[in-house]
Amino acid sequence: MWFGINLKWFVFPLFQGVIMVIKEFKYDVPTLDKGYANKSLYINLDTYEIKIEEVTKEMKEKFIGGKGFDLYMMWKYLPKNKRTKWDDPENVLCIAGGALGGTSNFPGSGKSIVTAVSPLTDIIIDSNVGGYFGPYLKYSGFDVLSIQGKSEKEIYIYIDGEEGKIVIEEAEDLSSETYQLGTILTEKYAEEEREKRDVSVVSSGPGAEHTRWGCLNFSYFDPRRGYARFKQAGRGGTGTVFRDKKIKALVVRKFGVVTKNNNPADPEALKEIGKKHTKEMIDLDPKQNEMRMVGTTHLVKIMNDHDLLPTKNFKYGSDPQSDKIGHEVYRTLFEKGPDPCWKGCAVGCTHGVKEFVPKTGPYKGKTVSVDGPEYETLGGVGSNWYVWDPHDVLETNFYCDTYGLDTIGVGTGIAFVMECYEYGILDKEKTGGLELNWGNQKAAIELVHQMARGEGFGVIVGQGILRMKKHFAEEFGADINLLNDIGMESKGLEFSEYMTKESLAQQGGYGFALKGAQHDEAWLIFEDMVRGNLPTFEKKAEALHWFPMWRTSFGLLGLCKLPWNDIVPEDNREYAAGNVRKEGMYVPDDLADPAKIPEHVQNYVKYYTAVTGNEIDSVEYIRMSERVYNFQRALNLLLIPEGTIYRDLDYIPYRAMGPVTEEEYLSREDEYYLKELKKEIGVNPEGMSVKEKMAAVRKHREESYEKLKDAVYKRRGWTENGVPTVKKMKELGMDFPEIIELLEKHQ
């Protein structure tokens, strides 16, 4: 989902007109201490106030960093006496890295986390992203940036970590399009060619201005290719919030972003654990997933082989044509070699096509560079649309990034539209002349262009599935029950690209996720369906406690999840079973599960201690995530409508559980459903009609999902309605008076 601009082909005018400085603020750049700058930056665009605040000891102990600091700042600044909506000036957009972020000798240490009240879900969204901005922000003196209010004028914000100044400037004449903006601002603030790598830009695009699917693009300059490239904070509409506040861009400049300047507590220990983990990535990746060569495109074949690749709006999980958009195709299209989005990352999974010529839109006939596609984009705008041309996928990928649109939202959203078109709910008259049947990428890409232009049926689609369902029912007379069954969203957030009918664990992973149906909180589909590590109901329920807590830690510390479980030690199962020792020790009891990749968990614990100096074990490592996780669940109570039962928000559409249509049922009857009817439900399917069999399967699966809710809520220390108990918050040390008062209203 990433792209770059190649200056060999394009030259953009730097600025048109005079840029006016609205506010300039000077500060002393602090020296980092054990991974922290110990300062936060707050900007209010209503008044153009800029202030720097201390990061307290309590913040570090209880909120850790990254998403934890984002949530702390949202708690501090969101009104307590009203329900803040996404487009209220009071909405707070926060960006943070983490204490381990900016380390170049341990793989995947360049991540940032963005939070805000989401335009799609109306609760807190958190979206992780690569690129250089988060580490550069911290090295410039700030562990977290919070932006509140709305500017009257189009502006951008420049943070100079060299000179110690923050500048708010007018940006009326600057394009909002990332393709242009990232290049212009990188050129402006790099005084020499070699300094371009020291500048990072955050931007969005015109698609974010007209839809709820707006993403944020975080830049990193690629010296090998000679242009700025981008990674996305894609989920939940953070780009839409960004543009609603009239921010065109954030820019940070900082030299000397290297590991030693993070001032880790134990540099030698950090060196050793970084060396160990890096060597493993380099040695084992060629034998396992080849991410250094093909990125996440390897997942297309794996998901297709295990009937998990979403096809035709998640109707099916495989198709014979899947290899047309698989890793072997993109191996020939991508530039060769490892391709990291952060300095020194040994996974190097960011890949792209250097020379691509779009067939449509404002860049039609021009040579551009496209970073990606990743697996999620291939599943979303490829298989789920029934589009099997790799170049068509690249074109959609390119324009979504250029326009600041989330490819997962666009992919899953338009797949829903295509199915509605196939059923006659939509027709050419309703879509403005577009034939949105399966495989029609030409019509789908026109919807994307309409989103950027703010016109036509694309604007309706760009409001997301939750609001499309309501519109199609009220305006077109569609059956709301059918729309609820096939509209792949939870809490208002579109599903990412995994077909979950046979994975109860991943159903819970989507439905119980704090922010909606995104896999980064509990990506259990692989452990459940590919590796077979979650065979029982009890293991699935326990996994839905441990894995979200574990995966939360990456967002607290500025880390990428891929070096944890996408490349695994060759003796992982033996070590998890207690059959071998590592460094003279057997696996601890809390990690005696191959799904946890226990040796890697221990590596991360050592990494954390080496940087921060805090001596903890793997149990406390999970505990620190559990504090923040439960805090976010509680904080959302400020935002959900009065009278809403939290449990009801943890829904998933029935298609995520089982077959909605007869053709879906019949395509998998022999493999799954007849066995389920006989062995699990205890009925004899002979003599039953297809509708009767489907109804029995549906009843069983919906009951299983509710049973899983009960088990997971209990394990997490929540009420039967999914609210953290006061007792649990006290156990975690998160019993702040305001939070306890909020929880007591919902117990």
C-alpha positions, 0 to 999 in steps of 0.5 A: 500500500505504499508508493514513491515519487521518482524525481527522474520523471517529475518536477513539482514547483516548490511553492506558488505564492508567499508562505506565511508563518502563523506561529514560531516556537523555540525550544531546547532539544533534550538529550534522550535518556533510556529511550525517552525524550521525557517531553510531550508536544501539544498544539491547539489549532483553534488558537495556534497554541504550542506547549511542551509538557513533561512526561512523568514517571507515572506515564512511563510506568503505567502507559509505557509509550507509543499508543499508551502515551497517545491514550493518556493525552486523549484522556487528558484533553478530551472533554469529560462532559460530552461525547466527542465526535470525530469532526468536533474541534475537541478531537485529539489526533496523537502520534507517538513512537516508543522507547525502543523506536529509532533503534537500528540494530534490532529488526522492525524498530521504526514504528509509530502509532496514531490515535484519534476518535474515528470517523468510521467507528466513533470510538478510538482508533489506533493505527500503526505505521512505519517510516521515519516520522515517529523516531525522528519526532522522539529524537527531536525531543518529543515522545508524543505529539497531540493536535487538537482544534481546527485551523481556520486556514490550511496549514502545515507544521514543521518540527526542526529537531536541529535548531529547536523550533516549531513552525506553523505555516499557511499551506493554502497553495500546497496540494494535499496530494501526498504524491506531490506534497511529500516531495516538495517538503522533503526538498524544502527542508533538506539543504543538501541531497544527503540531508533528504534522509533526515526529513520525514513528512506526514500527509494525506490526500484529497480522498481523505477530504471526501470520505471516512477512509482517509489514511496518513502517509508517513515518509522515508527517503530512499537514497537507493532510489532517490525519492521519498517513499511512504508507509500508511497509518491506514485504518479508521480514518485518521487521514480524514481527521487530519484533513478536517483539522485543515492540516496539509502536512507534518514535517520533522527534521533531525540528524543523527538518529542512530541507536547510541543517541537513544542512550540505552541503559545497557548498550552491550546487552542491546548490541548482543540481542540485536545481533542475535535476532538480526542473524536469525531473520537473515538466516531463516527468512530465505527458508521460510517466507522470503519476505526480504525478497517478496514482502507479504505477497507470500501470504496469497498462496498460503491463504488460498491453499488453506481456504482463507483468501477472501474472494467475492466479498468473503463468500469464498476462501480460494480461487484457481486464479490466485497465483496471478496475483501471488508472490511469484508474479510480484517477484518479477515486478519488484525491485530486487533485494531487501527493502526496509522502511526503517534503517537497519531492519533485517526483515526488509519487507517493503517492496515496490515497482519502480516504473509503472504507468497508470491507465486512468486518472491524473497520472494516466500515461506517466511513469510513476513508482509504486511501493507494494502491494502488500498482502492486504491490498492484494486481498482487498482490491484483488481477490475480493473484487475478483480482479486477477490482473497484477497491474490493475491491483498496482493501479488501485494501490497507487491511487489509494496512496496518492489520494490518502485512502485506506486500501483495506477500507476501499477493498472491503467496501467496494467488494460489498458494493459489487455484491449488492450490484450482483443482487440487483440492490444497485444498478447503473442508475443508482451508481451513476452509470457504473457497472460494478459487477465482479471483476470490473476494476475499471468501474471500481477505480473510477469510484476511487477517482470520484472519492478524490474529486468528491463527486458521484456515487464514490462519495456515498461508498466512501462513507463506509459499509456501516453507513452504506447499509443504512443508505441502501436500506432507506433509499433503495429498499434493500433488505437490512438483514441481508445487508447486515449479513454480508456487510463486512464491518464490525464497530464500523471498521471494515474487515481486513482480508482474511476469510474466517468462517472456519476460524472461531479464534479469528472471528473473536480476533475481529469482533473483540478487537478494541477498534473494530475488525483489524487483524493486528490486535489478534492475528490468529488466523495463521496459528489457528488454521495454518499452523494448527496451534489452537485446536480446542475451544479453551486454547482459542479463548486463552489466545484471545487474552494473551495475543492481544496483550502481547501484540499491544506491546509493539504499539507501546514500544515503537516496534513492528510485529513481523520479526516476532512470528513471521520468521520463527526459530527452527526448533520453536516447537521443541523449545516450547515443549520443554525438550531443549534448553536455550542459554542454559534454561528451559522455556518458562511456564507462561510461554510453553506454547509454540504459538507464542514463539517463546524464544522471540518473546524472551528476546523482546523482554531482553531488548526492553530491559537493555534500552529502559533499564527496567528488569522485568520478565515475560509475565510483567511484559504482558502486564504492562500491555494489559494496563493500556489495553484495559484503559483503552476499553474503559476510555471508549465509554466516554464516546459510545452513545448513552444506553449502548451495551458494550457487548453488542458492539462486539458483533461480527456479520454472519458471513464472518461465521458461516454461509449466508447464501445457498451457493456458499453453503453448497461450495463447502458442504462436504468439507465442513458443514455435513460433519458439523451437523453430525458431530457437533450439532448432533443431527442427521442431515439426511432429509433436511433441506438446504435451508434447514441445514443452513439454519442449524449451522447458523444457530450453532455458530452464532451460539459458539461465538456468544459462548466465546465472548463469555469465556474471553470476557471472563478471562480478561476480567470484564463484566458479562457485557464486556466492560473492565471491572473496577476490581480488574482496574485496581489489580492493574493499578489503573484505578484513576478516580475519573476512570473508576467513576466512568466504569461504575456507571457501566458495571 
